Amino acid sequence: MLFAPSRPARLYRAASDRPYFSTDGESYLAQHTLRELAKSRPLRVLSPQDFAHWQTHGYVVVREAVPAEHARRMLDFAWEFQGLDPHDPAGWFTDRPFRSDLDRELHVHGFVEAYHHQLQWDSRQNQRVYDAFVDVWDCEELWVTLDRLNLNPPNRGSRDRGPGVELHWDVDTSLGVPPQRVQGLIALNETAPDTGGFHCSPELFRRFEPWRLAQPADRDPLRPAVDGAEFPVVRPELHPGDLLIWNGLLAHGVARNRSERGVRAVQYLSMAPALEEHGRLRESRVDSWRHLRTPRRNRAPVGEPVLDESKRYPTARLTELGSRLLGLSSWYEPLEPALSWADRCTAPA
């Protein structure tokens, strides 16, 4: 969802000493853009060179943000959840009934409709992952996105999606005050030139303002029309456990998987300033975790049509950090010492 609503919407103040405001917990208004942000806190994970790359080129890679072995376990889980055999490529292209055009599109793109498995939460409440997002936002009070996995086999047959996802921005670039949005993913396997995946135009990000001023007034605010020679598209090299973070103003897309039997596998994961006063959003997030329900933030999450995750797995156990990243505990209130984590974080599904 873009920050520009079609009708007046209530702004919610983020739980931070910086002036972050949002309506949805995804895109934020801020006094300074993230590319202009002057750090007030010391860097935890990013080096000064990493942070400069983030602000100049719109993305940064944190090597082995989670252990490579954890990433491989996540990959095994993705295969298991989808009911696919990694050693039987013929079974990857079996068609099935779809509930809607969106359901078919998500299947073709390889989305895995699991949101709350313990392994996913172990990534979210990983200290190194959290610290990387603190570096990016210069804010400690964050909420984590409740997102899913991607397991994308070769795009042919029943999974043919054409040329791939074209370059686009995650925010409306025509707005006078650009909203700030951050997205991320953890690689679950090695990237390869022919398996596709995330690619972007860092040069367009670097030169965005002069480029924008030279464009016609009726340009597409979500999809750039640029010369690939002048603004080349690059594909960051990722290894299992690497965390890629990108700015919503970085034009990016997803290249199709042209390999014979390779897969592209990632966990989508990002963080943003916590909106603790947004009671309805907070309750929805906690309810989604507690009962393993598909998040209700927009139309994209559709849930697993065959056997829902709530019927397969118990509620994930949260650490103190995970509880705050979800919104179960406040960043400004001490945890109740009389309540054990087993009692607090294991609820009946």
C-alpha positions, -999 to +999 in steps of 0.1 A: +000+000+000+013+034-009+013+062+017-009+084-004-045+074+007-075+082-015-093+098+015-081+114+048-065+088+071-053+090+106-016+093+110+000+072+137+032+083+155+059+057+156+074+046+189+106+065+184+123+098+193+125+105+156+094+120+138+081+089+120+044+088+110+025+061+091-010+048+085-002+012+078+032+003+093+048+000+058+054+035+044+063+064+066+065+102+066+097+115+081+115+148+086+144+135+066+146+109+039+166+077+047+192+087+022+198+120+040+195+106+075+224+117+098+231+089+123+225+096+160+233+061+172+265+041+166+264+015+138+259-020+151+262-043+121+268-021+091+303-007+085+306+030+076+312+018+040+280-003+041+260+026+054+274+049+027+265+023+000+230+021+015+224+058+013+241+063-021+229+032-040+197+023-022+205-012-009+230-030+013+239-067+018+246-080+054+266-112+050+254-142+069+229-122+090+215-156+100+237-187+101+239-205+067+227-237+084+195-219+095+189-207+060+192-243+047+167-255+073+143-227+061+148-240+025+139-276+036+108-262+054+097-244+022+099-276+002+081-295+029+053-269+033+047-268-005+046-306-006+074-306-033+104-329-036+136-310-043+149-340-062+119-344-085+116-314-108+087-330-128+065-326-097+072-288-094+050-280-124+018-300-114-012-277-119-039-274-093-072-256-089-069-219-080-093-198-060-087-166-079-064-150-105-043-137-076-040-172-062-027-184-096-003-154-099+012-160-064+017-197-072+034-189-105+057-165-087+066-191-061+051-176-029+049-199+001+018-191+022+035-197+055+038-167+079+044-179+114+065-211+116+091-211+143+120-210+118+105-178+103+103-162+138+138-173+146+150-152+117+129-123+127+141-123+163+177-128+153+198-100+170+221-094+140+190-090+117+174-066+141+206-046+146+209-042+108+175-025+106+183-003+136+213+009+116+191+017+086+163+035+105+185+049+133+157+037+155+155+009+181+118+006+185+108-015+155+081-039+144+090-068+120+069-075+089+048-107+090+058-119+056+063-152+038+088-172+018+095-176-019+104-208-036+106-202-073+113-231-096+121-225-133+095-203-149+081-226-176+051-248-181+025-241-155+049-217-138+056-195-168+053-159-158+066-142-189+095-118-187+094-115-149+085-086-126+095-053-143+115-025-126+092-006-102+093+015-071+075+006-039+063+041-033+047+068-054+076+089-068+053+117-079+046+129-044+063+161-033+072+145+001+083+110-007+072+083+018+100+062+033+098+024+030+123-003+036+121-039+024+143-069+028+149-106+023+171-134+035+186-157+009+180-194+016+203-206-012+230-194-035+221-170-062+230-180-098+228-160-130+201-182-145+178-186-115+166-150-116+156-131-085+160-096-072+177-070-094+178-033-092+190+000-107+213+016-081+225+043-106+189+055-110+186+057-072+219+077-070+208+102-097+171+101-090+165+138-084+181+152-116+165+124-136+131+131-121+133+168-129+141+160-166+110+138-170+076+147-184+048+155-160+028+125-171+055+099-165+046+066-147+052+073-110+056+036-102+075+022-132+106+039-146+112+041-183+150+043-185+179+034-208+195+002-195+229+014-208+227+046-188+211+031-158+223-006-157+204-032-138+225-052-113+218-084-094+234-086-059+252-119-053+237-136-022+247-166-002+226-186+023+218-165+053+227-131+036+203-103+043+195-078+015+178-045+026+166-020+000+150+014+000+115+018-015+128+045-038+152+019-054+138+008-087+138-030-086+122-061-100+124-099-101+141-116-131+125-149-142+141-182-135+156-194-168+174-224-153+168-261-161+162-272-125+175-245-102+153-226-076+154-192-061+145-193-024+142-164+001+125-153+032+109-119+029+117-099+061+118-062+069+114-039+099+100-004+105+093+020+134+067+005+157+032+021+157+023+012+192-006+036+194-022+020+164-042-004+185-061-022+158-030-029+138-012-041+169-041-065+179-042-078+144-005-086+144-007-104+178-038-123+167-021-134+135+009-148+154-011-164+182-034-183+159-011-187+129-036-166+108-028-151+074-019-114+081-046-090+070-026-060+059-035-060+022-050-082-005-017-101-013-016-127+015-042-154+006-033-183+029-025-219+020-055-235+002-048-272+010-037-274+047-034-241+066-004-236+088-026-232+119-035-269+114+002-280+110+023-262+136+021-248+172+024-211+179+060-199+176+079-191+208+091-156+211+121-142+228+119-109+246+131-092+214+106-111+193+078-101+216+086-064+211+091-068+174+056-083+171+039-058+193+029-083+221+051-063+245+057-025+244+092-011+238+085+013+267+071-011+293+091-037+313+080-073+307+059-089+335+085-110+355+058-133+370+048-145+335+071-171+320+080-170+283+064-204+279+031-191+293+033-158+275+044-170+241+027-204+237-010-200+232-035-226+219-040-223+182 
